[in-house]
């Protein structure tokens, strides 16, 4: 059993610890367990209940009213709000609950509704990124299990790949050819897949070599493909060594190719200025660099 602190609940629900204590003392709506030293902690069942209460409260139900509901009544009311509808577009609560419960059916229904209503690019920027940011805080704090991380990453990965595969390009609108890859020691491919989708939807020719790609393979692929642009990400790699020698080797072998790099290491290490290298801070920055229209 995982024990969640009141700080974990703040990260998970967005509800301040002060408010949670009021819910406990004034309304008796939550009943945390306590350690031998009288410190509150919450079980998985407690967290699920608070997620439900949070959703109902954000939908306009007063805590005093929710406190009078039975557990079954709360579940039924939550189910109504969790139904797919347009008014739910800005609310991550139901997605968080589906993740917590590992409910892939609900998770996919909710995401598909957003995709149908607002488009996949909106989902990338306004759903996926905020969702992953919220979960990252919980992962760092140890308030969710590794299986939740795997569930979300795998689900989103499948969504992006499905969208890419369904893009029907009849004619490429430019001579640009993008090669995307993640270097060795890099394994989080979601951002690279986001970039691949943006390029494909804009009718730009692109290949994605995937993760943990040795530099020699990048050079060979660039030559065979005739890449005009190379995009890569440095987050987990080069944490204890400079990127510059790697970039120098890349530049030496792919002349007349624009190299676009992103990630924590790319933005935080001091790099020698070079007209063939662009540092990208995010998706909007990437689109602006290529003059891509929304």
C-alpha positions as CSV (number, residue, x, y, z in Angstrom):
1,X,0.0,0.0,0.0
2,X,1.2,3.5,-0.9
3,X,0.9,6.2,1.7
4,X,0.2,9.6,0.3
5,X,1.0,12.8,2.2
6,X,-1.2,15.9,2.2
7,X,1.4,17.5,-0.1
8,X,0.9,14.7,-2.6
9,X,-2.8,15.5,-2.6
10,X,-2.0,19.1,-3.4
11,X,0.0,18.1,-6.4
12,X,-2.6,15.5,-7.5
13,X,-5.8,17.6,-7.0
14,X,-4.7,21.2,-6.9
15,X,-6.4,21.5,-3.6
16,X,-4.4,23.3,-0.9
17,X,-3.5,21.4,2.3
18,X,-5.4,24.1,4.3
19,X,-8.6,23.4,2.3
20,X,-8.2,19.6,2.8
21,X,-7.9,20.1,6.5
22,X,-11.1,22.2,6.5
23,X,-12.9,19.4,4.6
24,X,-11.7,17.0,7.2
25,X,-12.5,19.0,10.4
26,X,-15.5,21.0,9.4
27,X,-17.3,18.6,7.1
28,X,-15.9,15.2,7.9
29,X,-15.8,14.4,4.2
30,X,-12.4,12.9,4.4
31,X,-10.9,10.8,7.2
32,X,-7.1,10.3,6.7
33,X,-5.2,7.7,8.7
34,X,-2.4,8.8,11.1
35,X,1.0,7.6,11.9
36,X,2.1,6.9,15.4
37,X,3.5,10.5,15.5
38,X,0.0,11.8,14.5
39,X,1.0,12.7,10.9
40,X,-1.8,12.4,8.3
41,X,-1.5,10.0,5.4
42,X,-3.9,8.9,2.8
43,X,-4.5,5.5,1.1
44,X,-5.3,4.9,-2.5
45,X,-9.0,4.7,-1.7
46,X,-8.7,8.1,0.1
47,X,-7.0,9.6,-3.0
48,X,-9.7,8.3,-5.3
49,X,-12.4,9.7,-3.1
50,X,-10.8,13.1,-3.0
51,X,-10.4,13.1,-6.8
52,X,-14.1,12.5,-7.0
53,X,-14.9,15.3,-4.5
54,X,-12.5,17.7,-6.3
55,X,-14.3,17.1,-9.6
56,X,-17.8,17.6,-8.1
57,X,-16.6,20.7,-6.4
58,X,-15.1,22.2,-9.5
59,X,-18.4,21.6,-11.3
60,X,-20.2,23.8,-8.8
61,X,-21.3,21.4,-6.1
62,X,-20.8,22.9,-2.6
63,X,-18.7,20.8,-0.2
64,X,-21.5,20.9,2.3
65,X,-23.8,19.2,-0.2
66,X,-21.2,16.7,-1.2
67,X,-20.6,15.8,2.4
68,X,-24.2,14.7,2.7
69,X,-23.8,12.3,-0.3
70,X,-23.2,8.6,0.2
71,X,-20.3,7.0,-1.6
72,X,-22.6,5.5,-4.2
73,X,-24.2,8.9,-4.9
74,X,-20.8,10.5,-5.3
75,X,-19.8,7.8,-7.8
76,X,-23.0,8.3,-9.8
77,X,-22.6,12.0,-9.9
78,X,-19.0,11.8,-11.0
79,X,-20.0,9.4,-13.8
80,X,-22.4,12.0,-15.2
81,X,-19.6,14.6,-15.3
82,X,-17.2,12.1,-16.8
83,X,-19.4,11.5,-19.8
84,X,-18.0,12.8,-23.0
85,X,-19.2,16.3,-23.8
86,X,-17.8,19.6,-25.1
87,X,-18.0,21.4,-21.7
88,X,-15.4,19.1,-20.3
89,X,-12.7,20.2,-22.6
90,X,-10.5,22.2,-20.2
91,X,-10.8,19.8,-17.2
92,X,-8.1,17.2,-16.5
93,X,-9.8,15.7,-13.5
94,X,-11.5,12.8,-15.3
95,X,-8.3,12.1,-17.2
96,X,-6.4,12.0,-13.8
97,X,-9.0,9.6,-12.4
98,X,-8.8,7.3,-15.5
99,X,-5.0,7.2,-15.0
100,X,-5.2,6.5,-11.3
101,X,-7.7,3.7,-12.0
102,X,-5.7,2.5,-15.1
103,X,-9.0,2.7,-17.0
104,X,-7.8,2.7,-20.6
105,X,-11.3,2.7,-22.0
106,X,-12.3,6.0,-20.2
107,X,-8.9,7.5,-20.9
108,X,-9.2,6.9,-24.7
109,X,-12.8,8.0,-24.9
110,X,-12.0,11.3,-23.2
111,X,-9.0,11.9,-25.4
112,X,-10.8,10.9,-28.6
113,X,-13.6,13.4,-27.7
114,X,-11.0,16.2,-27.4
115,X,-9.4,15.2,-30.7
116,X,-12.7,15.1,-32.5
117,X,-13.9,18.5,-31.1
118,X,-10.7,20.5,-31.1
119,X,-8.2,18.7,-33.3
120,X,-5.1,16.7,-32.4
121,X,-2.7,19.6,-32.3
122,X,-4.8,21.2,-29.6
123,X,-4.7,18.0,-27.7
124,X,-0.9,17.9,-27.9
125,X,-0.4,21.4,-26.6
126,X,-3.4,21.9,-24.2
127,X,-4.0,18.3,-22.9
128,X,-0.9,16.1,-23.3
129,X,1.7,18.7,-22.1
130,X,-0.3,19.9,-19.0
131,X,-1.1,16.3,-18.1
132,X,2.5,15.2,-18.3
133,X,3.6,18.2,-16.4
134,X,1.1,17.5,-13.6
135,X,2.1,13.8,-13.5
136,X,5.8,14.6,-13.5
137,X,5.4,16.4,-10.1
138,X,3.7,13.4,-8.7
139,X,6.3,11.0,-10.1
140,X,9.1,13.0,-8.5
141,X,7.3,13.0,-5.2
142,X,6.7,9.3,-5.4
143,X,2.9,9.8,-5.2
144,X,2.1,7.6,-8.1
145,X,3.4,4.2,-9.1
146,X,5.7,3.5,-12.1
147,X,2.8,1.7,-13.7
148,X,0.9,4.9,-14.0
149,X,3.8,6.5,-15.8
150,X,4.0,3.5,-18.2
151,X,0.2,3.6,-18.7
152,X,0.1,7.3,-19.7
153,X,3.3,7.2,-21.9
154,X,2.2,4.1,-23.7
155,X,-1.4,5.4,-24.3
156,X,-0.2,8.8,-25.6
157,X,2.5,7.1,-27.7
158,X,-0.1,4.9,-29.4
159,X,-2.4,8.0,-30.0
160,X,0.4,9.9,-31.8
161,X,1.5,7.0,-33.9
162,X,-2.1,6.3,-34.9
163,X,-2.5,10.0,-36.0
164,X,0.7,10.0,-37.9
165,X,-0.2,6.8,-39.8
166,X,-3.6,8.3,-40.8
167,X,-2.0,11.3,-42.4
168,X,-2.4,11.0,-46.2
169,X,0.2,13.2,-47.9
170,X,-0.4,13.4,-51.7
171,X,2.2,16.1,-52.4
172,X,5.0,17.6,-50.2
173,X,4.8,21.4,-50.1
174,X,8.6,22.0,-49.9
175,X,12.0,20.5,-50.5
176,X,12.6,20.1,-46.8
177,X,13.5,16.6,-45.6
178,X,13.5,16.1,-41.8
179,X,15.5,13.4,-40.0
180,X,14.4,12.9,-36.4
181,X,16.2,10.8,-33.9
182,X,17.1,10.5,-30.2
183,X,20.8,9.9,-29.4
184,X,22.1,7.2,-27.2
185,X,20.9,7.3,-23.6
186,X,17.7,9.1,-24.7
187,X,14.5,7.1,-24.4
188,X,11.6,9.4,-23.9
189,X,10.3,9.6,-27.5
190,X,7.0,11.5,-27.0
191,X,8.4,14.9,-27.9
192,X,10.1,13.5,-31.0
193,X,6.8,12.0,-32.0
194,X,5.0,15.3,-31.5
195,X,7.5,16.9,-33.9
196,X,7.1,14.1,-36.4
197,X,3.3,14.7,-36.3
198,X,3.7,18.5,-36.8
199,X,5.9,17.9,-39.8
200,X,3.7,15.3,-41.4
201,X,0.5,17.2,-40.9
202,X,2.2,20.2,-42.7
203,X,3.1,17.9,-45.7
204,X,6.9,17.9,-44.9
205,X,8.8,14.8,-45.7
206,X,10.1,13.2,-42.4
207,X,11.7,10.0,-41.1
208,X,12.0,9.1,-37.4
209,X,14.9,6.8,-36.5
210,X,13.6,6.3,-33.0
211,X,15.5,6.2,-29.7
212,X,19.1,5.4,-28.7
213,X,20.5,6.0,-32.2
214,X,24.3,5.9,-32.6
215,X,25.8,8.9,-34.4
216,X,27.2,6.7,-37.2
217,X,23.6,5.6,-38.0
218,X,22.4,9.2,-38.0
219,X,25.2,10.1,-40.5
220,X,24.4,7.2,-42.8
221,X,20.7,7.9,-42.7
222,X,21.2,11.6,-43.4
223,X,23.3,10.8,-46.5
224,X,20.8,8.2,-47.8
225,X,17.7,10.2,-47.1
226,X,19.3,13.5,-48.2
227,X,18.2,15.3,-45.1
228,X,18.0,19.1,-45.2
229,X,17.2,19.3,-41.5
230,X,18.0,17.1,-38.4
231,X,16.1,17.3,-35.2
232,X,17.1,15.8,-31.9
233,X,16.7,16.1,-28.2
234,X,19.2,16.2,-25.3
235,X,17.6,15.6,-21.9
236,X,19.1,12.5,-20.2
237,X,22.2,12.3,-22.4
238,X,25.3,14.5,-21.9
239,X,24.5,15.2,-18.3
240,X,28.1,14.7,-17.3
241,X,29.8,15.7,-20.5
242,X,29.5,18.6,-23.0
243,X,27.4,18.3,-26.1
244,X,29.7,20.5,-28.1
245,X,32.1,17.7,-29.3
246,X,29.1,15.6,-30.4
247,X,27.7,18.6,-32.3
248,X,31.1,19.3,-33.9
249,X,31.3,15.8,-35.2
250,X,27.7,16.0,-36.5
251,X,28.4,19.4,-38.2
252,X,31.6,18.1,-39.8
253,X,29.7,15.2,-41.6
254,X,26.4,16.9,-42.5
255,X,27.4,20.1,-44.2
256,X,24.5,22.2,-45.7
257,X,22.1,20.6,-43.2
258,X,20.3,22.6,-40.5
259,X,20.5,21.0,-37.1
260,X,17.7,21.7,-34.6
261,X,18.2,20.7,-31.0
262,X,16.0,20.8,-28.0
263,X,15.9,19.5,-24.4
264,X,17.2,20.5,-21.0
265,X,20.9,20.0,-21.9
266,X,20.6,21.8,-25.2
267,X,19.2,24.9,-23.5
268,X,21.4,24.9,-20.4
269,X,24.8,24.1,-21.8
270,X,26.9,26.9,-23.3
271,X,27.3,26.1,-27.0
272,X,29.5,27.8,-29.6
273,X,27.4,29.9,-32.0
274,X,26.8,28.3,-35.4
275,X,24.5,29.4,-38.1
276,X,23.6,25.8,-38.9
277,X,22.4,25.0,-35.4
278,X,19.1,26.2,-33.9
279,X,18.1,25.7,-30.2
280,X,14.4,25.0,-29.9
281,X,12.6,25.7,-26.7
282,X,9.2,24.2,-27.5
283,X,6.6,23.3,-30.2
284,X,5.7,26.9,-30.8
285,X,9.3,27.8,-31.2
286,X,9.7,24.9,-33.6
287,X,6.8,26.0,-35.7
288,X,7.9,29.6,-35.8
289,X,11.4,28.6,-36.9
290,X,9.9,26.9,-39.9
291,X,7.1,29.4,-40.5
292,X,4.5,26.7,-40.1
293,X,0.9,27.9,-40.0
294,X,-1.4,26.7,-37.3
